[in-house]
């Protein structure tokens, strides 16, 4: 016969356990309900979002009640369609679309840009000493009118090569263009600079050029949505800023994120990529005016109206100022070369 007091004690213990589990479930549900989700479009090879992805991996957004989803999209037009429809809340790494949208009267604005030099290296199957040697060759780009195609066009024209003298093929992102180079489908292509060590080992040649200032990583938003949801974006930038500081301070954490993005554990590739980003990073997240001017010059090659846009019309730095990241006026741009010469060299 069981002891009544033992039975009561067991029931009381079970009740406490059930109440504890119920409390955990309620708290979890409340936490999930309180968490806000923010969706950001990035390229298929999302090197333009390295510090943001690092921040997400380290939980810098989550601890502030924000869930950030990175949506990989391989086309700037598709990216901006998604932004305007509300399917995403921001873009990262789609600068040409920012200018084209502005010309179309779409109310978009960029909030920052942390990396602002041309991010491509021109890779070739055969060694060349001048771009004029590409006449009659097949060259891969992402999309005609896209960033890599525009940069390539300016390069060629600066070297006296008409784009009609080469065969441009739309192949996709850097990884796809690299694959086409290796299998002999094309003769040359602009490829992400982070892949330089890999390209060299694979027997490809790199056409050397100077680093040219260019807006590469603008975070673009709908101005009206930004105004209505400013607290969400402020929370995002708090985590993002923490992420970019860690990227600069912790090579180990930076390598881990770069390895995830690039899909490789190759230390040469990771080290090359890291130093390439660190040496050209703008820690205040404000692009030099020269970089914005060069972006406008690039787009003006396809739409001359872009030349009439003022750099400050594309950006809203109020959030960076509120967070104490940007201080003082935007530095005046330096005298720049002609459009073709300024944008006509790539790394």
C-alpha positions in Angstrom: 0.0 0.0 0.0 1.5 3.4 -1.1 2.2 6.2 1.4 -0.4 9.0 0.8 2.2 11.6 1.7 4.6 10.2 -0.9 1.8 10.3 -3.5 1.0 13.9 -2.8 4.6 14.8 -2.9 5.0 13.1 -6.3 1.9 14.9 -7.6 3.2 18.2 -6.4 6.6 17.7 -8.1 4.9 16.7 -11.3 2.7 19.8 -11.1 5.7 22.0 -10.6 7.5 20.5 -13.6 4.4 21.0 -15.8 4.1 24.6 -14.6 7.8 25.2 -15.3 7.5 23.7 -18.8 4.4 25.8 -19.5 6.2 28.9 -18.4 9.1 28.1 -20.8 6.7 27.6 -23.6 4.9 30.9 -22.9 8.2 32.8 -22.8 9.4 31.2 -26.0 6.2 32.0 -27.8 6.4 35.6 -26.6 10.0 35.9 -27.6 9.2 34.5 -31.1 6.3 36.8 -31.4 8.4 39.8 -30.4 11.2 39.0 -32.9 11.1 41.0 -36.1 12.2 39.5 -39.4 14.2 41.6 -41.9 15.0 40.2 -45.4 18.0 41.5 -47.3 18.8 40.6 -51.0 22.4 39.8 -51.7 24.2 38.4 -54.9 24.7 34.7 -55.4 28.3 35.2 -54.1 27.4 37.5 -51.2 30.8 39.0 -50.5 29.1 42.4 -50.4 27.4 41.4 -47.2 30.4 39.9 -45.3 30.1 42.0 -42.1 26.3 41.6 -42.0 26.5 37.9 -42.4 29.2 37.8 -39.7 27.0 39.8 -37.4 24.2 37.3 -38.0 26.4 34.3 -37.4 27.6 35.8 -34.1 24.0 36.5 -33.0 24.4 40.3 -33.0 20.9 40.8 -34.6 19.2 38.0 -32.7 20.2 39.4 -29.3 18.4 42.6 -30.3 15.2 40.8 -31.2 15.9 40.9 -35.0 16.0 38.0 -37.3 17.9 38.7 -40.5 17.4 36.6 -43.6 19.8 36.9 -46.6 18.1 36.1 -49.9 20.4 35.4 -52.8 19.3 36.8 -56.1 21.4 36.8 -59.3 19.9 39.8 -61.0 19.7 43.5 -60.1 16.4 44.0 -61.9 14.9 41.1 -60.0 16.4 42.4 -56.7 14.8 45.8 -57.2 11.4 44.3 -58.2 11.5 42.4 -54.9 12.4 45.5 -53.0 9.5 47.5 -54.5 7.0 44.7 -53.9 8.0 44.5 -50.3 9.3 40.9 -50.6 12.6 42.2 -49.2 13.4 45.1 -47.0 16.9 46.1 -48.3 19.5 45.2 -50.9 23.2 44.8 -50.5 25.6 45.0 -53.5 23.3 46.3 -56.3 24.6 49.9 -56.9 23.6 50.2 -60.6 20.0 49.6 -59.9 20.0 52.3 -57.3 20.9 54.9 -60.0 18.5 53.5 -62.6 15.6 53.4 -60.1 16.3 57.0 -59.2 16.1 57.9 -62.9 12.8 56.2 -63.1 11.4 58.2 -60.3 11.3 55.3 -57.8 11.7 56.6 -54.2 14.8 54.6 -53.1 17.7 55.6 -51.1 21.0 54.1 -49.8 21.9 54.2 -46.1 25.6 53.3 -46.3 28.3 51.5 -48.3 31.2 49.9 -46.5 33.3 48.7 -49.4 34.0 51.1 -52.3 36.5 50.0 -54.9 36.0 48.0 -58.0 35.8 44.4 -56.8 36.7 42.6 -60.0 39.8 41.2 -61.6 39.9 40.6 -65.3 40.9 36.9 -65.8 41.9 35.5 -69.2 42.8 32.1 -70.5 45.8 33.5 -72.4 48.1 36.1 -71.1 47.5 39.6 -72.5 49.5 42.8 -72.2 46.8 45.1 -73.6 43.0 45.0 -73.7 43.1 45.5 -77.4 44.2 41.9 -77.6 40.6 40.9 -76.6 39.2 41.9 -80.0 37.3 39.0 -81.5 37.3 37.2 -78.1 34.4 35.9 -76.1 34.0 37.7 -72.7 31.6 36.6 -70.0 29.5 39.0 -67.9 26.6 38.7 -65.5 24.0 40.5 -67.5 24.2 43.1 -70.2 23.7 46.4 -68.5 24.8 45.0 -65.1 27.7 46.2 -63.0 30.3 43.8 -64.3 29.2 44.5 -67.9 29.3 48.3 -67.4 32.8 48.2 -65.9 34.0 46.0 -68.7 32.5 48.3 -71.3 34.3 51.3 -69.8 37.6 49.4 -69.7 37.3 48.3 -73.3 36.4 51.8 -74.6 39.2 53.4 -72.6 41.5 51.0 -74.5 40.0 51.9 -77.8 38.1 48.6 -78.1 34.4 48.9 -79.3 32.2 46.4 -77.5 31.0 45.4 -80.9 34.5 44.0 -81.5 34.0 41.4 -78.8 31.4 38.8 -78.1 29.7 39.4 -74.7 28.0 36.4 -73.2 25.6 36.6 -70.2 26.7 33.8 -67.9 25.8 34.7 -64.4 27.9 35.5 -61.4 31.7 35.2 -60.8 31.6 31.5 -60.0 29.7 30.8 -63.3 32.1 33.0 -65.3 35.1 31.3 -63.7 33.7 27.9 -64.6 33.2 29.1 -68.2 36.8 30.2 -68.4 38.0 26.9 -67.2 36.0 24.8 -69.6 37.0 27.1 -72.6 33.6 28.6 -73.2 35.0 32.1 -73.0 38.3 33.8 -73.3 38.1 36.4 -70.5 35.8 37.7 -67.8 35.7 40.0 -64.8 35.7 37.9 -61.7 35.5 38.7 -57.9 39.0 39.7 -56.7 38.6 37.3 -53.8 39.1 34.4 -56.2 42.5 35.6 -57.5 44.6 32.9 -55.7 42.3 30.2 -57.0 42.4 31.6 -60.6 46.2 31.7 -60.6 46.5 28.1 -59.3 44.1 27.0 -62.0 46.4 28.4 -64.7 44.4 31.6 -65.6 46.0 35.0 -66.1 45.1 38.2 -64.3 45.2 41.5 -66.1 46.6 44.0 -63.7 44.9 47.4 -63.1 44.7 50.0 -60.4 42.0 50.1 -57.7 39.3 52.5 -58.8 36.9 54.1 -56.3 33.3 52.8 -56.9 30.3 52.3 -54.7 29.9 48.5 -54.4 27.9 47.7 -51.2 25.1 50.2 -50.8 22.3 49.1 -48.5 19.3 50.3 -50.5 15.8 50.7 -49.1 12.4 52.2 -50.0 12.4 55.7 -48.5 8.8 55.5 -47.3 9.3 52.0 -45.7 12.5 53.2 -44.1 10.6 56.2 -42.5 7.8 54.0 -41.3 10.1 51.3 -39.9 13.2 53.3 -38.8 13.5 51.4 -35.4 14.0 48.1 -37.3 16.7 49.6 -39.5 18.4 51.2 -36.5 18.4 47.8 -34.7 19.9 46.3 -37.8 22.7 48.9 -38.0 23.5 48.4 -34.4 24.2 44.7 -35.0 25.9 45.5 -38.4 28.3 48.0 -36.8 29.2 45.4 -34.1 29.8 43.0 -36.9 32.1 45.2 -38.9 34.1 46.0 -35.8 34.6 42.3 -35.2 35.5 41.8 -38.8 38.3 44.3 -38.4 39.4 43.0 -35.0 39.1 39.2 -35.3 40.7 37.5 -38.3 39.5 34.1 -37.0 35.9 35.2 -37.1 36.3 37.0 -40.4 37.9 33.9 -41.9 35.0 31.7 -40.7 32.5 33.9 -42.4 34.5 34.3 -45.6 34.9 30.5 -45.7 31.1 30.1 -45.5 30.5 32.7 -48.2 33.2 31.6 -50.6 32.7 27.9 -50.0 36.3 27.2 -49.4 38.8 26.6 -46.5 41.7 27.5 -48.7 43.9 29.7 -46.4 45.5 31.6 -49.3 42.0 32.5 -50.7 40.7 33.6 -47.3 43.8 35.6 -46.4 43.8 37.3 -49.8 40.1 38.1 -49.5 40.4 39.4 -45.9 43.3 41.7 -46.7 41.6 42.9 -49.8 38.5 43.9 -47.8 40.4 45.3 -44.8 42.7 47.5 -46.9 39.7 49.1 -48.7 37.1 49.1 -46.0 35.3 52.4 -45.0 34.7 51.9 -41.2 32.3 54.8 -41.0 30.2 53.1 -43.7 30.3 56.3 -45.8 31.5 56.0 -49.4 33.9 58.6 -50.8 32.2 61.0 -53.1 34.6 60.0 -55.8 33.2 56.5 -55.6 29.7 57.8 -56.0 30.7 60.0 -58.9 32.3 57.1 -60.7 29.1 55.0 -60.2 27.1 57.8 -61.8 29.6 58.0 -64.7 29.3 54.2 -65.3 25.5 54.4 -65.5 25.7 57.4 -67.7 27.2 55.2 -70.4 23.8 53.6 -70.8 21.6 56.6 -69.6 23.1 60.0 -70.0 20.7 61.4 -67.4 22.7 59.8 -64.7 25.4 62.5 -65.1 22.9 65.1 -63.8 22.3 63.3 -60.4 24.1 64.7 -57.4 25.9 62.2 -55.2 24.0 63.3 -52.1 20.7 62.6 -53.8 21.4 58.8 -53.6 22.2 58.6 -49.8 20.6 59.2 -46.5 23.2 59.1 -43.7 20.8 60.3 -40.9 20.9 56.8 -39.3 24.7 56.7 -39.3 24.7 60.2 -37.8 22.1 59.2 -35.1 24.3 56.3 -34.2 27.4 58.5 -34.0 29.2 56.6 -36.9 29.2 59.5 -39.4 30.4 62.8 -38.0 30.7 66.0 -39.8 29.9 66.8 -43.4 30.5 64.4 -46.3 34.1 65.0 -47.5 34.3 66.9 -50.7 35.4 64.8 -53.7 38.8 65.1 -55.2 39.3 66.1 -58.8 38.8 63.0 -60.8 39.9 61.8 -64.3 37.6 61.5 -67.2 34.8 58.9 -66.9 36.5 56.4 -69.1 39.9 56.7 -67.5 38.6 56.8 -64.0 36.4 53.8 -64.2 38.4 52.1 -67.0 40.8 50.1 -64.8 39.9 47.3 -62.5 41.7 45.3 -59.9 
